[in-house]
Amino acid sequence: MSGILSLDACKINYMKFDILKKNIPVSRKRFIFIVFLVGVLSVLRLIMSLSLHMWYAWDESFDDQLLMSYTSRDHFFSLDNLTLAKNAGYSYWLLLVYLLKVPIDVAQFLIWLIAAFVVTVAFYSVFANIFISIFVYLYVLWNPLAFENWLGTRVYRNSLVPPLMFILLGLLIIFMNKICPLLFHKNEKIADIKCSKIISFFIISVFLGIVFAFVYIQKEDSIWLLPMYIFCVGYTFISILRRVSNKKKKIYLTIISLVPLIMAWGGVTAASSINWVFHGVNVLNTRTEGEIAEFASNVYQIENPDQTTEIWAPVSSIEKAFSASATLQKNPKLLQSIKTVIFAGGDINKNPLTGDHFAWQLRFAIDDSMGWNSESEIQAYFKQVNLELEEAFNSGVLQRTNKITLSNSMVPMTSSEITSLIKPTFRAFYWSINPLEQYMVTSSKNDTLNEVRKISSEGNTDKGESDVLFGYRRLGIDPHDPNPEFVSFSLCQNVANVVTIIYSIVNHLLLIILFVNMVCIIKTKIWRVSSRANIIIFSCLLLAYSFIYSFIVTWYDQFVESEYVTFFYTAGYISPLVVTSFIISLGVLAAFRDEWERCAEVRQLFLGSKL
């Protein structure tokens, strides 16, 4: 047949062939071999974790050590300018690890193991293919990000993000597929739904909401995940309305389908409420939320030719803000502190504040000039300041920039500046497919007490032995032997490098498979009879979402000179999205293998006359 294939040439008789129940038969010997192989590779993966180790950067006062300090009782009952500088999500994880008395190396392995298990269950529930499931399990468990120096083995929140993202995506797939299978005939209705299935759907919904809330409170920019989450819940809600024929059960199921939103809201609210109870402010942090963050945003919004993608808050913009606010004019010491303390190095004209350092500078300047005695009072003070600045914008005393603003906590940009982000965005996105260019296998180790004493005595940090001992106790690390080797450290590094190369090759092959799927869908017009197009479109949406986040991060970190930092910010979030997208495409290719054999024109297009 010439031209586009007829619909009958490629469609599947779903009444006679239930794709969800079709599976490849596995002999007993083959099954035993598979279990043995998976078990051995899982044990080897544990050995990798025990040998490469998590390492704690105890002298990183604004990052690793700060989040560790949030696990202390003093965090809840004392106050300084860093108490609410960051979200405490990772600190809750560290506190859980400490209370359960699980060494951090084992805990990190277990969270990856859970991620691999959840994603495996998710893909088996959709495709019912044992070989795809095994591939998924090993693909996630041995993900090279687990061995990366900053993204895998560093005791910091970015190391927890990749496995949490896999868990979130796996639960989303299970949730979306539980009642209304993602692979279905276009006109298929669902009539027989057992009570046990409804109960399990409710349990999955609860866990999904909890996991999303936990992912959300990890970092300050997690709001970008919300549209994807709402889309998946909305898709499930609509699918139930359209496909479930039993009206009574339809009501139950549609209500349950909204539980993930309710649980997520409740989890984030609970985290904010902790700060309300102990510090009097109902936010996750006061650096990117609340009135201080709003003041920083107002400074970014002031029209100023001195503002660049590197310097978000030029000193002239800060001075204009003070001139426009009667409240700030009464506090000249605050302006002086902004111009001199910490990041300004004594003179802001010689050391202009780059990027979002202004938000950090504010905290130290407030502490230096006003004292940091009450979060609520400081919020009230800057609320008045922001009202005055808003009035100044409205009256024309201050001119608001006409640049494009993506977020209140990021610098506005011109259209030409935004256009210049396209190339670095593609680079950041591509690193999730081919991480070889930026990937650094872990090489850092925990400092011994002698090394800590030496660093402290040289005056390189205001932290000392007590800070290290506190962190090591929390992490289950022996301070006298903080880097025990189960097997050779260098050997495990070599294995990790080989794994990264293999992943890069496999990722490119999976990208080709996704492309083949897309072309075949267009060529055969299969969307008229099946959901294959829907699930491939969902796969493509995950890629698009990954690209959008890469763009957001690239916008943010233009003031950062190192591309590795961009990789550090992006890879943990977008790699799981990209990997999930690729595996979905692989599953579709395997599930519809009979269909490929029927489509002669597709065979000729890609593989010649025979598959």
ROPA-643103 format. One record per residue (C-alpha): x, y, z; residue in three letters. Coordinates in steps of 0.02 Angstrom, whole numbers. Example, Ala and Ser with C-alpha at 12.3 -4.5 7.8 and 13.67 -1.06 7.14 Angstrom:
2
(rec (615, -225, 390), ALA)
(rec (684, -53, 357), SER)
% end
This chain:
611
(rec (0, 0, 0), MET)
(rec (69, 171, -45), SER)
(rec (49, 329, 55), GLY)
(rec (-9, 327, 234), ILE)
(rec (-53, 155, 301), LEU)
(rec (-235, 116, 323), SER)
(rec (-298, 112, 500), LEU)
(rec (-339, -74, 492), ASP)
(rec (-161, -118, 441), ALA)
(rec (-88, -64, 608), CYS)
(rec (-223, -71, 740), LYS)
(rec (-234, -205, 873), ILE)
(rec (-390, -299, 918), ASN)
(rec (-396, -252, 1102), TYR)
(rec (-548, -362, 1133), MET)
(rec (-444, -517, 1095), LYS)
(rec (-275, -454, 1154), PHE)
(rec (-254, -367, 1322), ASP)
(rec (-85, -283, 1312), ILE)
(rec (-74, -263, 1501), LEU)
(rec (-87, -449, 1529), LYS)
(rec (31, -503, 1393), LYS)
(rec (203, -552, 1455), ASN)
(rec (353, -646, 1396), ILE)
(rec (357, -822, 1472), PRO)
(rec (508, -852, 1582), VAL)
(rec (571, -1028, 1616), SER)
(rec (613, -1081, 1793), ARG)
(rec (800, -1088, 1758), LYS)
(rec (797, -918, 1676), ARG)
(rec (699, -846, 1821), PHE)
(rec (825, -914, 1947), ILE)
(rec (968, -843, 1844), PHE)
(rec (882, -672, 1836), ILE)
(rec (853, -668, 2024), VAL)
(rec (1033, -718, 2055), PHE)
(rec (1101, -586, 1935), LEU)
(rec (992, -448, 2008), VAL)
(rec (1041, -500, 2184), GLY)
(rec (1228, -499, 2145), VAL)
(rec (1218, -329, 2059), LEU)
(rec (1120, -259, 2206), SER)
(rec (1253, -320, 2329), VAL)
(rec (1390, -247, 2220), LEU)
(rec (1296, -82, 2218), ARG)
(rec (1293, -84, 2409), LEU)
(rec (1480, -116, 2410), ILE)
(rec (1502, 37, 2299), MET)
(rec (1410, 144, 2427), SER)
(rec (1508, 74, 2573), LEU)
(rec (1674, 104, 2484), SER)
(rec (1651, 273, 2400), LEU)
(rec (1566, 349, 2554), HIS)
(rec (1462, 502, 2586), MET)
(rec (1574, 648, 2633), TRP)
(rec (1530, 794, 2746), TYR)
(rec (1593, 969, 2705), ALA)
(rec (1591, 1031, 2885), TRP)
(rec (1670, 1200, 2840), ASP)
(rec (1535, 1251, 2714), GLU)
(rec (1445, 1371, 2830), SER)
(rec (1306, 1419, 2708), PHE)
(rec (1272, 1246, 2640), ASP)
(rec (1320, 1077, 2712), ASP)
(rec (1358, 1134, 2889), GLN)
(rec (1208, 1250, 2894), LEU)
(rec (1085, 1111, 2852), LEU)
(rec (1172, 999, 2978), MET)
(rec (1149, 1132, 3112), SER)
(rec (961, 1128, 3077), TYR)
(rec (957, 953, 3151), THR)
(rec (1009, 1023, 3320), SER)
(rec (885, 1062, 3457), ARG)
(rec (959, 1238, 3462), ASP)
(rec (889, 1270, 3288), HIS)
(rec (713, 1270, 3358), PHE)
(rec (747, 1367, 3517), PHE)
(rec (875, 1497, 3463), SER)
(rec (882, 1626, 3325), LEU)
(rec (1011, 1706, 3212), ASP)
(rec (1017, 1773, 3035), ASN)
(rec (1043, 1599, 2960), LEU)
(rec (911, 1505, 3059), THR)
(rec (783, 1515, 2919), LEU)
(rec (900, 1551, 2773), ALA)
(rec (860, 1386, 2688), LYS)
(rec (723, 1254, 2680), ASN)
(rec (749, 1121, 2813), ALA)
(rec (690, 972, 2710), GLY)
(rec (861, 889, 2699), TYR)
(rec (890, 921, 2884), SER)
(rec (733, 820, 2922), TYR)
(rec (808, 678, 2819), TRP)
(rec (972, 688, 2917), LEU)
(rec (874, 691, 3080), LEU)
(rec (778, 535, 3026), LEU)
(rec (939, 446, 2982), VAL)
(rec (1011, 491, 3152), TYR)
(rec (856, 436, 3250), LEU)
(rec (851, 269, 3158), LEU)
(rec (1037, 245, 3192), LYS)
(rec (1071, 206, 3009), VAL)
(rec (1244, 256, 2944), PRO)
(rec (1229, 385, 2807), ILE)
(rec (1315, 271, 2679), ASP)
(rec (1184, 137, 2707), VAL)
(rec (1042, 263, 2712), ALA)
(rec (1094, 336, 2544), GLN)
(rec (1101, 163, 2467), PHE)
(rec (930, 120, 2538), LEU)
(rec (848, 275, 2465), ILE)
(rec (918, 229, 2294), TRP)
(rec (859, 50, 2319), LEU)
(rec (684, 112, 2360), ILE)
(rec (689, 223, 2207), ALA)
(rec (738, 76, 2096), ALA)
(rec (601, -32, 2170), PHE)
(rec (464, 99, 2152), VAL)
(rec (507, 140, 1972), VAL)
(rec (517, -46, 1931), THR)
(rec (344, -76, 2003), VAL)
(rec (280, 74, 1907), ALA)
(rec (341, 13, 1738), PHE)
(rec (287, -165, 1769), TYR)
(rec (113, -103, 1812), SER)
(rec (105, -18, 1642), VAL)
(rec (196, -137, 1525), PHE)
(rec (198, -304, 1620), ALA)
(rec (365, -347, 1543), ASN)
(rec (489, -435, 1657), ILE)
(rec (640, -389, 1552), PHE)
(rec (595, -206, 1543), ILE)
(rec (569, -211, 1732), SER)
(rec (741, -286, 1765), ILE)
(rec (820, -158, 1651), PHE)
(rec (730, -17, 1744), VAL)
(rec (783, -83, 1914), TYR)
(rec (967, -91, 1870), LEU)
(rec (961, 68, 1768), TYR)
(rec (898, 168, 1917), VAL)
(rec (998, 78, 2052), LEU)
(rec (1163, 101, 1959), TRP)
(rec (1127, 278, 1902), ASN)
(rec (1298, 363, 1893), PRO)
(rec (1232, 516, 1986), LEU)
(rec (1243, 408, 2143), ALA)
(rec (1433, 411, 2126), PHE)
(rec (1453, 593, 2074), GLU)
(rec (1560, 701, 2188), ASN)
(rec (1432, 836, 2226), TRP)
(rec (1270, 755, 2168), LEU)
(rec (1291, 582, 2240), GLY)
(rec (1411, 568, 2387), THR)
(rec (1409, 742, 2464), ARG)
(rec (1306, 759, 2623), VAL)
(rec (1197, 894, 2548), TYR)
(rec (1019, 905, 2486), ARG)
(rec (1064, 891, 2301), ASN)
(rec (1121, 712, 2335), SER)
(rec (948, 666, 2397), LEU)
(rec (854, 747, 2252), VAL)
(rec (889, 616, 2114), PRO)
(rec (822, 463, 2209), PRO)
(rec (677, 565, 2276), LEU)
(rec (633, 620, 2099), MET)
(rec (635, 439, 2041), PHE)
(rec (520, 391, 2185), ILE)
(rec (403, 536, 2145), LEU)
(rec (396, 493, 1960), LEU)
(rec (370, 308, 1997), GLY)
(rec (226, 345, 2115), LEU)
(rec (149, 464, 1988), LEU)
(rec (150, 327, 1856), ILE)
(rec (76, 199, 1976), ILE)
(rec (-56, 327, 2028), PHE)
(rec (-103, 371, 1849), MET)
(rec (-107, 188, 1793), ASN)
(rec (-194, 110, 1945), LYS)
(rec (-376, 137, 1897), ILE)
(rec (-364, 188, 1715), CYS)
(rec (-221, 96, 1628), PRO)
(rec (-110, 210, 1525), LEU)
(rec (-112, 83, 1383), LEU)
(rec (-292, 62, 1329), PHE)
(rec (-411, 55, 1182), HIS)
(rec (-478, 227, 1142), LYS)
(rec (-660, 181, 1175), ASN)
(rec (-625, 65, 1322), GLU)
(rec (-734, 85, 1478), LYS)
(rec (-693, 21, 1651), ILE)
(rec (-838, -63, 1742), ALA)
(rec (-771, -192, 1865), ASP)
(rec (-669, -108, 2002), ILE)
(rec (-645, -207, 2161), LYS)
(rec (-645, -126, 2333), CYS)
(rec (-467, -186, 2363), SER)
(rec (-411, -87, 2210), LYS)
(rec (-497, 69, 2275), ILE)
(rec (-411, 49, 2444), ILE)
(rec (-240, 25, 2364), SER)
(rec (-274, 178, 2255), PHE)
(rec (-307, 278, 2413), PHE)
(rec (-146, 216, 2495), ILE)
(rec (-45, 260, 2340), ILE)
(rec (-125, 433, 2338), SER)
(rec (-74, 465, 2518), VAL)
(rec (106, 410, 2490), PHE)
(rec (116, 512, 2330), LEU)
(rec (62, 670, 2422), GLY)
(rec (186, 641, 2562), ILE)
(rec (331, 611, 2442), VAL)
(rec (289, 765, 2339), PHE)
(rec (283, 872, 2497), ALA)
(rec (452, 803, 2551), PHE)
(rec (528, 839, 2380), VAL)
(rec (451, 1012, 2380), TYR)
(rec (529, 1066, 2545), ILE)
(rec (703, 1009, 2495), GLN)
(rec (747, 1166, 2397), LYS)
(rec (685, 1344, 2378), GLU)
(rec (646, 1328, 2192), ASP)
(rec (538, 1172, 2203), SER)
(rec (382, 1264, 2148), ILE)
(rec (430, 1223, 1968), TRP)
(rec (374, 1043, 2003), LEU)
(rec (198, 1098, 2046), LEU)
(rec (129, 1115, 1868), PRO)
(rec (187, 939, 1823), MET)
(rec (111, 870, 1982), TYR)
(rec (-56, 956, 1955), ILE)
(rec (-59, 899, 1773), PHE)
(rec (-35, 716, 1821), CYS)
(rec (-168, 725, 1956), VAL)
(rec (-286, 817, 1838), GLY)
(rec (-256, 688, 1700), TYR)
(rec (-303, 548, 1821), THR)
(rec (-456, 643, 1882), PHE)
(rec (-520, 669, 1704), ILE)
(rec (-480, 489, 1653), SER)
(rec (-586, 424, 1796), ILE)
(rec (-729, 538, 1748), LEU)
(rec (-723, 482, 1566), ARG)
(rec (-683, 297, 1581), ARG)
(rec (-761, 230, 1742), VAL)
(rec (-939, 178, 1705), SER)
(rec (-999, 139, 1883), ASN)
(rec (-1067, 306, 1947), LYS)
(rec (-1051, 268, 2132), LYS)
(rec (-871, 209, 2118), LYS)
(rec (-833, 352, 2001), LYS)
(rec (-878, 475, 2141), ILE)
(rec (-765, 383, 2265), TYR)
(rec (-621, 374, 2145), LEU)
(rec (-629, 555, 2089), THR)
(rec (-624, 611, 2271), ILE)
(rec (-477, 495, 2307), ILE)
(rec (-386, 559, 2152), SER)
(rec (-376, 730, 2236), LEU)
(rec (-295, 659, 2394), VAL)
(rec (-117, 686, 2325), PRO)
(rec (-153, 873, 2313), LEU)
(rec (-226, 878, 2488), ILE)
(rec (-82, 778, 2564), MET)
(rec (49, 882, 2474), ALA)
(rec (-31, 1044, 2535), TRP)
(rec (-41, 973, 2710), GLY)
(rec (141, 918, 2710), GLY)
(rec (208, 1086, 2651), VAL)
(rec (93, 1177, 2771), THR)
(rec (154, 1068, 2914), ALA)
(rec (335, 1112, 2873), ALA)
(rec (293, 1297, 2869), SER)
(rec (196, 1280, 3031), SER)
(rec (353, 1219, 3120), ILE)
(rec (433, 1387, 3083), ASN)
(rec (273, 1474, 3139), TRP)
(rec (273, 1383, 3306), VAL)
(rec (457, 1409, 3345), PHE)
(rec (498, 1571, 3252), HIS)
(rec (334, 1660, 3220), GLY)
(rec (337, 1657, 3029), VAL)
(rec (230, 1542, 2922), ASN)
(rec (355, 1512, 2780), VAL)
(rec (482, 1379, 2734), LEU)
(rec (623, 1506, 2737), ASN)
(rec (642, 1694, 2747), THR)
(rec (774, 1714, 2611), ARG)
(rec (665, 1676, 2459), THR)
(rec (495, 1696, 2542), GLU)
(rec (417, 1832, 2648), GLY)
(rec (450, 2018, 2658), GLU)
(rec (641, 2017, 2651), ILE)
(rec (632, 1920, 2488), ALA)
(rec (502, 2043, 2425), GLU)
(rec (618, 2188, 2466), PHE)
(rec (759, 2107, 2367), ALA)
(rec (639, 2082, 2222), SER)
(rec (589, 2265, 2227), ASN)
(rec (772, 2315, 2214), VAL)
(rec (792, 2201, 2062), TYR)
(rec (640, 2284, 1983), GLN)
(rec (712, 2461, 1989), ILE)
(rec (759, 2524, 1816), GLU)
(rec (948, 2541, 1813), ASN)
(rec (1072, 2530, 1667), PRO)
(rec (1201, 2464, 1789), ASP)
(rec (1101, 2305, 1817), GLN)
(rec (1170, 2154, 1724), THR)
(rec (1144, 1967, 1725), THR)
(rec (1293, 1960, 1842), GLU)
(rec (1254, 2106, 1957), ILE)
(rec (1070, 2098, 2003), TRP)
(rec (1070, 2234, 2135), ALA)
(rec (1191, 2375, 2089), PRO)
(rec (1232, 2492, 2233), VAL)
(rec (1138, 2632, 2143), SER)
(rec (978, 2527, 2145), SER)
(rec (999, 2496, 2331), ILE)
(rec (1023, 2682, 2361), GLU)
(rec (867, 2724, 2259), LYS)
(rec (766, 2602, 2364), ALA)
(rec (826, 2685, 2524), PHE)
(rec (786, 2858, 2455), SER)
(rec (609, 2805, 2411), ALA)
(rec (567, 2730, 2582), SER)
(rec (540, 2839, 2734), ALA)
(rec (566, 2689, 2847), THR)
(rec (735, 2648, 2770), LEU)
(rec (790, 2830, 2776), GLN)
(rec (777, 2821, 2965), LYS)
(rec (901, 2677, 2966), ASN)
(rec (1061, 2737, 2878), PRO)
(rec (1163, 2607, 2973), LYS)
(rec (1074, 2470, 2876), LEU)
(rec (1129, 2547, 2711), LEU)
(rec (1305, 2563, 2776), GLN)
(rec (1306, 2381, 2830), SER)
(rec (1243, 2325, 2658), ILE)
(rec (1389, 2417, 2580), LYS)
(rec (1522, 2346, 2694), THR)
(rec (1486, 2179, 2780), VAL)
(rec (1533, 2002, 2724), ILE)
(rec (1514, 1987, 2533), PHE)
(rec (1550, 2172, 2503), ALA)
(rec (1720, 2148, 2583), GLY)
(rec (1719, 2322, 2662), GLY)
(rec (1674, 2416, 2502), ASP)
(rec (1530, 2369, 2389), ILE)
(rec (1598, 2478, 2249), ASN)
(rec (1755, 2373, 2241), LYS)
(rec (1663, 2211, 2274), ASN)
(rec (1489, 2225, 2195), PRO)
(rec (1362, 2093, 2247), LEU)
(rec (1342, 1963, 2111), THR)
(rec (1186, 1860, 2080), GLY)
(rec (1076, 1823, 2230), ASP)
(rec (1214, 1869, 2353), HIS)
(rec (1111, 2025, 2389), PHE)
(rec (982, 1916, 2475), ALA)
(rec (1118, 1843, 2586), TRP)
(rec (1199, 2013, 2612), GLN)
(rec (1034, 2082, 2677), LEU)
(rec (1029, 1954, 2817), ARG)
(rec (1201, 1997, 2881), PHE)
(rec (1171, 2183, 2861), ALA)
(rec (1009, 2173, 2960), ILE)
(rec (1096, 2075, 3096), ASP)
(rec (1239, 2200, 3100), ASP)
(rec (1131, 2357, 3105), SER)
(rec (968, 2307, 3189), MET)
(rec (1003, 2139, 3271), GLY)
(rec (914, 1979, 3225), TRP)
(rec (805, 1958, 3377), ASN)
(rec (635, 1917, 3303), SER)
(rec (588, 1847, 3133), GLU)
(rec (412, 1915, 3146), SER)
(rec (471, 2092, 3190), GLU)
(rec (593, 2093, 3044), ILE)
(rec (455, 2034, 2928), GLN)
(rec (341, 2173, 2993), ALA)
(rec (479, 2302, 2968), TYR)
(rec (506, 2255, 2786), PHE)
(rec (321, 2240, 2753), LYS)
(rec (309, 2425, 2787), GLN)
(rec (462, 2457, 2678), VAL)
(rec (383, 2359, 2534), ASN)
(rec (221, 2457, 2548), LEU)
(rec (320, 2618, 2531), GLU)
(rec (419, 2552, 2382), LEU)
(rec (260, 2495, 2296), GLU)
(rec (188, 2669, 2320), GLU)
(rec (349, 2742, 2249), ALA)
(rec (333, 2632, 2094), PHE)
(rec (150, 2682, 2071), ASN)
(rec (185, 2868, 2093), SER)
(rec (334, 2869, 1976), GLY)
(rec (464, 2907, 2110), VAL)
(rec (542, 2741, 2062), LEU)
(rec (537, 2678, 1884), GLN)
(rec (502, 2494, 1864), ARG)
(rec (609, 2403, 1737), THR)
(rec (528, 2349, 1574), ASN)
(rec (636, 2193, 1567), LYS)
(rec (555, 2022, 1572), ILE)
(rec (541, 1945, 1744), THR)
(rec (533, 1756, 1762), LEU)
(rec (528, 1752, 1952), SER)
(rec (532, 1880, 2092), ASN)
(rec (691, 1802, 2159), SER)
(rec (785, 1814, 1993), MET)
(rec (856, 1956, 1890), VAL)
(rec (746, 2031, 1752), PRO)
(rec (818, 2013, 1576), MET)
(rec (801, 2093, 1406), THR)
(rec (744, 1992, 1256), SER)
(rec (921, 1984, 1188), SER)
(rec (987, 1922, 1355), GLU)
(rec (853, 1788, 1357), ILE)
(rec (897, 1735, 1180), THR)
(rec (1078, 1714, 1233), SER)
(rec (1021, 1581, 1358), LEU)
(rec (964, 1458, 1224), ILE)
(rec (1134, 1382, 1189), LYS)
(rec (1186, 1357, 1371), PRO)
(rec (1012, 1288, 1407), THR)
(rec (1035, 1155, 1273), PHE)
(rec (1205, 1115, 1347), ARG)
(rec (1133, 1096, 1522), ALA)
(rec (992, 988, 1455), PHE)
(rec (1110, 878, 1356), TYR)
(rec (1214, 842, 1512), TRP)
(rec (1067, 739, 1576), SER)
(rec (1087, 627, 1423), ILE)
(rec (1276, 632, 1411), ASN)
(rec (1350, 682, 1579), PRO)
(rec (1531, 642, 1530), LEU)
(rec (1578, 823, 1499), GLU)
(rec (1538, 883, 1676), GLN)
(rec (1529, 723, 1778), TYR)
(rec (1657, 706, 1917), MET)
(rec (1665, 539, 2001), VAL)
(rec (1677, 559, 2189), THR)
(rec (1852, 596, 2251), SER)
(rec (1820, 689, 2414), SER)
(rec (1839, 606, 2583), LYS)
(rec (1793, 648, 2761), ASN)
(rec (1923, 746, 2858), ASP)
(rec (2009, 660, 3002), THR)
(rec (2014, 750, 3169), LEU)
(rec (2197, 796, 3140), ASN)
(rec (2152, 875, 2973), GLU)
(rec (2009, 969, 3056), VAL)
(rec (2125, 1037, 3191), ARG)
(rec (2250, 1092, 3060), LYS)
(rec (2120, 1182, 2955), ILE)
(rec (2047, 1268, 3109), SER)
(rec (2218, 1321, 3175), SER)
(rec (2262, 1400, 3008), GLU)
(rec (2108, 1510, 3024), GLY)
(rec (2027, 1451, 2863), ASN)
(rec (1859, 1431, 2949), THR)
(rec (1769, 1480, 3107), ASP)
(rec (1709, 1300, 3123), LYS)
(rec (1804, 1174, 3225), GLY)
(rec (1817, 1003, 3299), GLU)
(rec (1651, 1015, 3392), SER)
(rec (1558, 1049, 3229), ASP)
(rec (1638, 899, 3146), VAL)
(rec (1602, 783, 3292), LEU)
(rec (1421, 840, 3295), PHE)
(rec (1402, 805, 3109), GLY)
(rec (1491, 638, 3118), TYR)
(rec (1378, 581, 3261), ARG)
(rec (1225, 628, 3161), ARG)
(rec (1290, 532, 3010), LEU)
(rec (1353, 377, 3099), GLY)
(rec (1534, 412, 3046), ILE)
(rec (1677, 355, 3156), ASP)
(rec (1783, 513, 3184), PRO)
(rec (1938, 406, 3211), HIS)
(rec (1913, 311, 3048), ASP)
(rec (1797, 417, 2940), PRO)
(rec (1842, 334, 2774), ASN)
(rec (1845, 144, 2794), PRO)
(rec (1863, 52, 2629), GLU)
(rec (1758, -104, 2603), PHE)
(rec (1850, -127, 2440), VAL)
(rec (1976, -16, 2352), SER)
(rec (1918, 165, 2335), PHE)
(rec (2010, 185, 2169), SER)
(rec (1933, 25, 2101), LEU)
(rec (1759, 88, 2140), CYS)
(rec (1801, 253, 2056), GLN)
(rec (1851, 160, 1899), ASN)
(rec (1689, 60, 1904), VAL)
(rec (1589, 221, 1922), ALA)
(rec (1678, 296, 1771), ASN)
(rec (1639, 142, 1666), VAL)
(rec (1457, 147, 1722), VAL)
(rec (1446, 330, 1668), THR)
(rec (1511, 288, 1494), ILE)
(rec (1387, 144, 1478), ILE)
(rec (1244, 257, 1531), TYR)
(rec (1293, 387, 1403), SER)
(rec (1288, 257, 1264), ILE)
(rec (1123, 182, 1323), VAL)
(rec (1043, 353, 1341), ASN)
(rec (1083, 395, 1160), HIS)
(rec (1009, 230, 1103), LEU)
(rec (851, 264, 1205), LEU)
(rec (840, 437, 1127), LEU)
(rec (840, 355, 955), ILE)
(rec (702, 237, 1012), ILE)
(rec (597, 386, 1068), LEU)
(rec (622, 466, 898), PHE)
(rec (571, 305, 809), VAL)
(rec (414, 294, 915), ASN)
(rec (366, 473, 873), MET)
(rec (391, 449, 686), VAL)
(rec (293, 286, 685), CYS)
(rec (147, 367, 777), ILE)
(rec (140, 506, 649), ILE)
(rec (162, 386, 504), LYS)
(rec (31, 259, 557), THR)
(rec (-98, 372, 638), LYS)
(rec (-113, 249, 782), ILE)
(rec (-183, 382, 898), TRP)
(rec (-355, 348, 822), ARG)
(rec (-369, 178, 904), VAL)
(rec (-249, 169, 1051), SER)
(rec (-166, 267, 1190), SER)
(rec (8, 235, 1125), ARG)
(rec (17, 412, 1060), ALA)
(rec (-41, 479, 1229), ASN)
(rec (96, 393, 1326), ILE)
(rec (230, 444, 1200), ILE)
(rec (167, 622, 1211), ILE)
(rec (180, 609, 1400), PHE)
(rec (360, 549, 1375), SER)
(rec (397, 700, 1266), CYS)
(rec (317, 816, 1393), LEU)
(rec (440, 753, 1524), LEU)
(rec (582, 800, 1407), LEU)
(rec (506, 970, 1375), ALA)
(rec (484, 997, 1561), TYR)
(rec (667, 952, 1588), SER)
(rec (718, 1079, 1457), PHE)
(rec (612, 1214, 1539), ILE)
(rec (695, 1185, 1707), TYR)
(rec (866, 1191, 1623), SER)
(rec (816, 1360, 1552), PHE)
(rec (761, 1423, 1723), ILE)
(rec (925, 1371, 1805), VAL)
(rec (1027, 1443, 1662), THR)
(rec (934, 1608, 1686), TRP)
(rec (974, 1604, 1871), TYR)
(rec (1158, 1558, 1867), ASP)
(rec (1225, 1678, 1735), GLN)
(rec (1330, 1756, 1872), PHE)
(rec (1415, 1589, 1904), VAL)
(rec (1572, 1561, 1801), GLU)
(rec (1580, 1371, 1819), SER)
(rec (1474, 1261, 1706), GLU)
(rec (1493, 1124, 1834), TYR)
(rec (1386, 1225, 1954), VAL)
(rec (1248, 1228, 1822), THR)
(rec (1265, 1040, 1807), PHE)
(rec (1256, 1028, 1996), PHE)
(rec (1095, 1131, 2001), TYR)
(rec (1007, 1045, 1855), THR)
(rec (1059, 862, 1838), ALA)
(rec (982, 799, 1999), GLY)
(rec (809, 858, 1947), TYR)
(rec (806, 834, 1759), ILE)
(rec (903, 671, 1740), SER)
(rec (764, 569, 1822), PRO)
(rec (637, 655, 1708), LEU)
(rec (740, 618, 1553), VAL)
(rec (776, 438, 1605), VAL)
(rec (592, 407, 1642), THR)
(rec (545, 479, 1473), SER)
(rec (667, 365, 1384), PHE)
(rec (612, 208, 1476), ILE)
(rec (429, 245, 1438), ILE)
(rec (475, 249, 1254), SER)
(rec (569, 84, 1271), LEU)
(rec (418, 6, 1356), GLY)
(rec (302, 64, 1218), VAL)
(rec (418, -7, 1086), LEU)
(rec (420, -175, 1174), ALA)
(rec (233, -177, 1209), ALA)
(rec (188, -144, 1029), PHE)
(rec (318, -255, 949), ARG)
(rec (181, -353, 859), ASP)
(rec (119, -192, 785), GLU)
(rec (290, -147, 717), TRP)
(rec (294, -314, 627), GLU)
(rec (129, -275, 541), ARG)
(rec (179, -104, 479), CYS)
(rec (274, -143, 319), ALA)
(rec (298, 37, 275), GLU)
(rec (377, 74, 443), VAL)
(rec (494, -74, 420), ARG)
(rec (549, -8, 252), GLN)
(rec (571, 166, 322), LEU)
(rec (689, 114, 463), PHE)
(rec (753, -63, 440), LEU)
(rec (726, -116, 261), GLY)
(rec (611, -258, 211), SER)
(rec (627, -359, 373), LYS)
(rec (640, -321, 558), LEU)
% end
